[in-house]
Amino acid sequence: MTFQAAAYSAAELGAAVHETMVNNNPAVSSAAPLPDYSGIQITLSSKAPPNTLVQAKASSTIPIVLRGVNDPKPLDRRTPLATSTHWRMAAPRPMHGVEIQPRSSAAV
């Protein structure tokens, strides 16, 4: 295994994410650093003009990769968290017949 220095620092990528979101609002739905810190990835709104990706790339000094097209769903008081797909999928499943005992301080 070999390790290589990341192309950009977390601070540089954070600034690029912020700048991309501000300069392309509301066409860019989300932006985040790439896992290997080689650039940023963006998600475009379905209502974004066709040239949004080209403009975002042209105005950035850091490489931009298109992750896809997706519209964010705002959460507010009328959208209970319990009904969202994420929370339903993340809910723990009951374990019947299993009782969890707290660890005693003597065992630590």
N, C-alpha and C positions, 0 to 999 in steps of 0.2 A: 504494500500500500504506500502510495506517495501522497504527500500533502502539498498543495499549492496555495499561494496567497490568493485571496478573493480579489476579483477585478475591481470591486468597489466596496467602500466601507458601509456599515449600517447607516451612518449619518448621511452619506451621499445618497444612498438609495431612499432613505426616508424623505430627504429634501426633494428628490425627483418624484416620488409618489405624491407628495403634497402639491408640488408645482403642477403636475399633470392633472390632478383632480381639480385644482383651482382654475387652471387655464382652459379646461375642457368640460366644465360643468354645464349642463347635466348630461352631456354626451357619453362621458366615461362613468360607468356605474360603480366600478371598484378598481383599485390598483394596489399592488403589493410587490415586494422584492421577489425575484426568482430565488428558488431554494439554494442555488449555488452562488448567489450574489453577483451574477454576471450582468444584471439589468433588472428591469421591472416588467411585470405582466399586468395587462389591463383587461377589463371586461367592458364592452361597450353596451350602451342602451340600444334597444331595438329602434328607437327614434333618432339615433345618431345620424348625422349627415354622412353620406358615403365617403367623404374625404377626411373624416375625423382621425383615423389611424395615421394617415399620411401627415396630417398637420401635427399630431402629437409627436411622431417620430422626428419631424423636421425641427420642432421647437425644443427637443431634449438632447442633451449631450450624452445621455445614458441610453443604451439599447432598450427598445420597447417591444415586447412580444404580445400579440393578441391572444388572450385566453379564451375568448368566446363572446357571445352576445347574450345578455341576461338583464332583465329588469328587476331592480330590488323591490322587495315588498315591505313597505313601511309597517312597523308595529306601533300601535297606539292602544288606547284603552278599549277600543272596540275589537281588537284582535287579541284575544287571550292567549298567553303563552302555551297553555295546556292544549290548545287545539292546533298549534303549529306542528308540522311534520317533524321538525328537528326535535322538539321536546318529546313527542310521542315515541320516537325511535330511541331516544336516549334514556327513557325511563327504566329504572332497574326492574328486573323481573323478580317476583317473590320466590323465596327459597323455602319450600314447605319442609317442616321438620328440622330445620337448622336454626340453632340458637347461638348467637354470637356473644361470647363472654368478654367483658373488658379485661385488658391485661392488668394484672396487679402490679403495684409499684415494686414489690419484692422481686418480681421476675425480670425487671429491667436492669 
